[in-house]
Amino acid sequence: MEYQHEQHTVYLMVYHIIWCPKRRRKILNGPVHDRLKEIIEQVTNENDWHILELAIQPDHVHSL
């Protein structure tokens, strides 16, 4: 994590995102888990974002 420096400001933005499938069904395992991880990595690379921590559980995803 690095602070962003601009003319008169210094800031650090960190988002904690939690994503749950409908009714928290335990579907995020096996090949779905692997494909979801690939998609998240692809999107973050395209947008030049940095994921500090990613936890894919069977019924939810934590991203920081």
The first five atom37 places (N, CA, C, CB, O) and aatype in JSON, in Angstrom:
{
  "aatype": [12, 6, 18, 5, 8, 6, 5, 8, 16, 19, 18, 10, 12, 19, 18, 8, 9, 9, 17, 4, 14, 11, 1, 1, 1, 11, 9, 10, 2, 7, 14, 19, 8, 3, 1, 10, 11, 6, 9, 9, 6, 5, 19, 16, 2, 6, 2, 3, 17, 8, 9, 10, 6, 10, 0, 9, 5, 14, 3, 8, 19, 8, 15, 10],
  "atom_mask": [
    [1, 1, 1, 1, 1],
    [1, 1, 1, 1, 1],
    [1, 1, 1, 1, 1],
    [1, 1, 1, 1, 1],
    [1, 1, 1, 1, 1],
    [1, 1, 1, 1, 1],
    [1, 1, 1, 1, 1],
    [1, 1, 1, 1, 1],
    [1, 1, 1, 1, 1],
    [1, 1, 1, 1, 1],
    [1, 1, 1, 1, 1],
    [1, 1, 1, 1, 1],
    [1, 1, 1, 1, 1],
    [1, 1, 1, 1, 1],
    [1, 1, 1, 1, 1],
    [1, 1, 1, 1, 1],
    [1, 1, 1, 1, 1],
    [1, 1, 1, 1, 1],
    [1, 1, 1, 1, 1],
    [1, 1, 1, 1, 1],
    [1, 1, 1, 1, 1],
    [1, 1, 1, 1, 1],
    [1, 1, 1, 1, 1],
    [1, 1, 1, 1, 1],
    [1, 1, 1, 1, 1],
    [1, 1, 1, 1, 1],
    [1, 1, 1, 1, 1],
    [1, 1, 1, 1, 1],
    [1, 1, 1, 1, 1],
    [1, 1, 1, 0, 1],
    [1, 1, 1, 1, 1],
    [1, 1, 1, 1, 1],
    [1, 1, 1, 1, 1],
    [1, 1, 1, 1, 1],
    [1, 1, 1, 1, 1],
    [1, 1, 1, 1, 1],
    [1, 1, 1, 1, 1],
    [1, 1, 1, 1, 1],
    [1, 1, 1, 1, 1],
    [1, 1, 1, 1, 1],
    [1, 1, 1, 1, 1],
    [1, 1, 1, 1, 1],
    [1, 1, 1, 1, 1],
    [1, 1, 1, 1, 1],
    [1, 1, 1, 1, 1],
    [1, 1, 1, 1, 1],
    [1, 1, 1, 1, 1],
    [1, 1, 1, 1, 1],
    [1, 1, 1, 1, 1],
    [1, 1, 1, 1, 1],
    [1, 1, 1, 1, 1],
    [1, 1, 1, 1, 1],
    [1, 1, 1, 1, 1],
    [1, 1, 1, 1, 1],
    [1, 1, 1, 1, 1],
    [1, 1, 1, 1, 1],
    [1, 1, 1, 1, 1],
    [1, 1, 1, 1, 1],
    [1, 1, 1, 1, 1],
    [1, 1, 1, 1, 1],
    [1, 1, 1, 1, 1],
    [1, 1, 1, 1, 1],
    [1, 1, 1, 1, 1],
    [1, 1, 1, 1, 1]
  ],
  "atom_positions": [
    [[0.84, -1.17, 0.0], [0.0, 0.0, 0.0], [0.88, 1.23, 0.0], [-0.95, 0.0, 1.21], [1.8, 1.38, 0.81]],
    [[0.57, 2.1, -0.92], [1.31, 3.34, -1.0], [0.33, 4.51, -0.97], [2.18, 3.39, -2.26], [-0.75, 4.44, -1.57]],
    [[0.71, 5.55, -0.3], [-0.1, 6.75, -0.27], [-0.02, 7.45, -1.62], [0.35, 7.7, 0.87], [1.04, 7.47, -2.25]],
    [[-1.13, 8.01, -2.06], [-1.17, 8.78, -3.3], [-0.91, 10.24, -2.95], [-2.55, 8.61, -4.03], [-1.53, 10.8, -2.05]],
    [[-0.01, 10.84, -3.68], [0.36, 12.24, -3.44], [-0.08, 13.07, -4.63], [1.88, 12.39, -3.19], [0.24, 12.75, -5.78]],
    [[-0.8, 14.13, -4.35], [-1.2, 15.07, -5.39], [-0.79, 16.46, -4.92], [-2.74, 15.0, -5.68], [-0.01, 16.58, -3.97]],
    [[-1.28, 17.5, -5.56], [-0.81, 18.85, -5.26], [-0.92, 19.2, -3.78], [-1.6, 19.85, -6.08], [0.08, 19.55, -3.16]],
    [[-2.11, 19.1, -3.22], [-2.31, 19.5, -1.83], [-2.93, 18.4, -0.99], [-3.17, 20.73, -1.78], [-3.45, 18.67, 0.1]],
    [[-2.87, 17.18, -1.47], [-3.51, 16.08, -0.74], [-2.64, 14.84, -0.73], [-4.87, 15.76, -1.35], [-1.83, 14.6, -1.63]],
    [[-2.82, 14.08, 0.3], [-2.2, 12.76, 0.41], [-3.32, 11.82, 0.87], [-0.96, 12.75, 1.41], [-4.01, 12.11, 1.85]],
    [[-3.48, 10.7, 0.16], [-4.58, 9.81, 0.52], [-4.23, 8.36, 0.25], [-5.85, 10.19, -0.24], [-3.3, 8.05, -0.49]],
    [[-5.0, 7.49, 0.88], [-4.88, 6.04, 0.7], [-6.3, 5.49, 0.7], [-3.99, 5.37, 1.84], [-7.02, 5.6, 1.69]],
    [[-6.7, 4.9, -0.41], [-8.05, 4.34, -0.5], [-7.97, 2.82, -0.49], [-8.78, 4.85, -1.79], [-7.28, 2.22, -1.32]],
    [[-8.67, 2.21, 0.44], [-8.74, 0.75, 0.54], [-10.21, 0.38, 0.68], [-7.88, 0.21, 1.74], [-10.91, 0.94, 1.53]],
    [[-10.67, -0.54, -0.13], [-12.06, -0.98, -0.09], [-12.13, -2.42, 0.39], [-12.73, -0.82, -1.47], [-11.33, -3.26, -0.03]],
    [[-13.08, -2.71, 1.24], [-13.36, -4.07, 1.68], [-14.69, -4.46, 1.05], [-13.4, -4.2, 3.25], [-15.74, -3.94, 1.43]],
    [[-14.64, -5.39, 0.1], [-15.83, -5.79, -0.63], [-16.18, -7.22, -0.25], [-15.61, -5.66, -2.16], [-15.33, -8.11, -0.27]],
    [[-17.45, -7.43, 0.08], [-17.95, -8.76, 0.39], [-19.06, -9.06, -0.61], [-18.47, -8.86, 1.87], [-20.0, -8.29, -0.77]],
    [[-18.93, -10.19, -1.29], [-19.89, -10.58, -2.29], [-20.48, -11.94, -1.9], [-19.24, -10.64, -3.7], [-19.73, -12.87, -1.59]],
    [[-21.8, -12.05, -1.92], [-22.49, -13.29, -1.55], [-23.41, -13.72, -2.67], [-23.28, -13.11, -0.23], [-24.14, -12.9, -3.21]],
    [[-23.39, -15.01, -3.03], [-24.38, -15.49, -3.99], [-25.78, -15.47, -3.37], [-24.03, -16.92, -4.47], [-25.93, -15.36, -2.15]],
    [[-26.77, -15.56, -4.21], [-28.15, -15.52, -3.75], [-28.39, -16.59, -2.68], [-29.13, -15.71, -4.93], [-28.06, -17.76, -2.87]],
    [[-28.94, -16.17, -1.58], [-29.27, -17.02, -0.43], [-28.05, -17.75, 0.14], [-30.33, -18.04, -0.84], [-28.18, -18.8, 0.78]],
    [[-26.88, -17.19, -0.09], [-25.61, -17.73, 0.44], [-25.44, -19.21, 0.17], [-25.51, -17.48, 1.93], [-25.0, -19.96, 1.04]],
    [[-25.8, -19.61, -1.03], [-25.62, -21.02, -1.4], [-24.14, -21.32, -1.55], [-26.38, -21.35, -2.72], [-23.37, -20.47, -1.99]],
    [[-23.75, -22.52, -1.18], [-22.34, -22.91, -1.2], [-21.96, -23.44, -2.58], [-22.06, -23.98, -0.11], [-21.83, -24.65, -2.79]],
    [[-21.79, -22.51, -3.52], [-21.49, -22.88, -4.9], [-20.09, -22.48, -5.34], [-22.51, -22.25, -5.83], [-19.67, -22.85, -6.44]],
    [[-19.36, -21.75, -4.54], [-18.05, -21.23, -4.94], [-16.94, -22.19, -4.55], [-17.8, -19.85, -4.32], [-16.05, -21.84, -3.77]],
    [[-16.99, -23.4, -5.07], [-15.94, -24.38, -4.8], [-15.62, -25.13, -6.09], [-16.38, -25.37, -3.68], [-16.36, -25.05, -7.07]],
    [[-14.5, -25.85, -6.09], [-14.09, -26.62, -7.27], [-13.75, -25.73, -8.45], [0.0, 0.0, 0.0], [-13.05, -24.73, -8.3]],
    [[-14.25, -26.09, -9.65], [-13.92, -25.31, -10.85], [-14.51, -23.89, -10.82], [-14.42, -26.04, -12.08], [-13.95, -22.99, -11.44]],
    [[-15.61, -23.69, -10.13], [-16.2, -22.35, -10.02], [-15.25, -21.44, -9.24], [-17.59, -22.41, -9.34], [-15.07, -20.28, -9.61]],
    [[-14.66, -21.96, -8.17], [-13.69, -21.21, -7.36], [-12.51, -20.77, -8.23], [-13.19, -22.06, -6.16], [-12.09, -19.62, -8.2]],
    [[-11.96, -21.72, -9.0], [-10.8, -21.43, -9.84], [-11.12, -20.4, -10.92], [-10.28, -22.71, -10.48], [-10.34, -19.48, -11.16]],
    [[-12.27, -20.55, -11.57], [-12.65, -19.61, -12.63], [-12.92, -18.22, -12.07], [-13.89, -20.12, -13.37], [-12.53, -17.22, -12.68]],
    [[-13.57, -18.15, -10.9], [-13.84, -16.86, -10.27], [-12.53, -16.15, -9.94], [-14.68, -17.04, -8.99], [-12.41, -14.94, -10.16]],
    [[-11.57, -16.88, -9.43], [-10.26, -16.29, -9.11], [-9.58, -15.75, -10.37], [-9.35, -17.33, -8.42], [-8.99, -14.67, -10.35]],
    [[-9.68, -16.5, -11.48], [-9.11, -16.04, -12.75], [-9.77, -14.75, -13.22], [-9.25, -17.13, -13.82], [-9.1, -13.82, -13.66]],
    [[-11.1, -14.7, -13.13], [-11.84, -13.51, -13.57], [-11.47, -12.3, -12.72], [-13.35, -13.76, -13.49], [-11.25, -11.21, -13.26]],
    [[-11.39, -12.48, -11.41], [-11.03, -11.36, -10.53], [-9.63, -10.86, -10.84], [-11.12, -11.79, -9.05], [-9.4, -9.65, -10.89]],
    [[-8.67, -11.77, -11.05], [-7.31, -11.37, -11.39], [-7.26, -10.65, -12.73], [-6.39, -12.59, -11.42], [-6.53, -9.67, -12.88]],
    [[-8.04, -11.12, -13.71], [-8.06, -10.48, -15.03], [-8.6, -9.06, -14.94], [-8.9, -11.3, -16.0], [-8.02, -8.14, -15.52]],
    [[-9.7, -8.87, -14.22], [-10.3, -7.54, -14.09], [-9.38, -6.59, -13.35], [-11.66, -7.63, -13.37], [-9.25, -5.42, -13.72]],
    [[-8.73, -7.07, -12.29], [-7.83, -6.19, -11.54], [-6.62, -5.79, -12.39], [-7.37, -6.88, -10.25], [-6.15, -4.66, -12.29]],
    [[-6.11, -6.7, -13.21], [-4.98, -6.36, -14.08], [-5.39, -5.36, -15.15], [-4.42, -7.62, -14.73], [-4.62, -4.45, -15.46]],
    [[-6.59, -5.52, -15.72], [-7.06, -4.6, -16.76], [-7.22, -3.19, -16.22], [-8.38, -5.09, -17.34], [-6.99, -2.22, -16.94]],
    [[-7.63, -3.05, -14.95], [-7.9, -1.74, -14.37], [-6.75, -1.21, -13.52], [-9.14, -1.8, -13.54], [-6.88, -0.15, -12.9]],
    [[-5.64, -1.94, -13.48], [-4.47, -1.55, -12.69], [-4.82, -1.37, -11.21], [-3.87, -0.26, -13.24], [-4.38, -0.42, -10.57]],
    [[-5.62, -2.3, -10.69], [-5.97, -2.34, -9.27], [-5.06, -3.34, -8.58], [-7.46, -2.71, -9.06], [-4.46, -4.2, -9.24]],
    [[-4.95, -3.24, -7.27], [-4.13, -4.17, -6.5], [-5.0, -4.8, -5.41], [-2.9, -3.44, -5.87], [-5.64, -4.09, -4.64]],
    [[-5.01, -6.1, -5.36], [-5.76, -6.81, -4.32], [-4.79, -7.14, -3.2], [-6.45, -8.1, -4.88], [-3.79, -7.83, -3.41]],
    [[-5.09, -6.64, -2.01], [-4.23, -6.92, -0.86], [-4.51, -8.31, -0.31], [-4.43, -5.87, 0.23], [-3.6, -9.03, 0.09]],
    [[-5.78, -8.68, -0.31], [-6.17, -9.98, 0.23], [-7.44, -10.43, -0.46], [-6.37, -9.91, 1.78], [-8.37, -9.64, -0.65]],
    [[-7.49, -11.71, -0.84], [-8.66, -12.29, -1.49], [-8.95, -13.62, -0.83], [-8.45, -12.45, -3.03], [-8.07, -14.49, -0.78]],
    [[-10.16, -13.79, -0.34], [-10.57, -15.05, 0.29], [-11.89, -15.48, -0.34], [-10.72, -14.89, 1.84], [-12.92, -14.82, -0.19]],
    [[-11.84, -16.6, -1.05], [-13.05, -17.13, -1.69], [-13.52, -18.32, -0.85], [-12.77, -17.55, -3.2], [-12.89, -19.38, -0.85]],
    [[-14.61, -18.12, -0.16], [-15.23, -19.16, 0.67], [-16.35, -19.81, -0.15], [-15.79, -18.56, 2.02], [-16.77, -19.24, -1.16]],
    [[-16.84, -20.98, 0.25], [-17.91, -21.63, -0.53], [-19.18, -20.79, -0.66], [-18.26, -22.93, 0.1], [-19.93, -20.97, -1.63]],
    [[-19.45, -19.89, 0.3], [-20.69, -19.13, 0.24], [-20.5, -17.61, 0.19], [-21.54, -19.49, 1.41], [-21.49, -16.88, 0.24]],
    [[-19.26, -17.11, 0.1], [-19.02, -15.68, -0.02], [-17.56, -15.4, -0.39], [-19.37, -14.97, 1.29], [-16.7, -16.27, -0.3]],
    [[-17.32, -14.14, -0.83], [-15.98, -13.72, -1.24], [-15.63, -12.45, -0.48], [-15.89, -13.49, -2.78], [-16.44, -11.53, -0.41]],
    [[-14.43, -12.41, 0.09], [-13.89, -11.21, 0.73], [-12.76, -10.69, -0.13], [-13.39, -11.5, 2.18], [-11.88, -11.45, -0.54]],
    [[-12.77, -9.41, -0.41], [-11.71, -8.79, -1.18], [-11.31, -7.48, -0.5], [-12.16, -8.55, -2.66], [-12.16, -6.69, -0.11]],
    [[-10.01, -7.28, -0.38], [-9.51, -6.05, 0.24], [-8.52, -5.42, -0.71], [-8.86, -6.33, 1.63], [-7.96, -4.37, -0.41]]
  ]
}
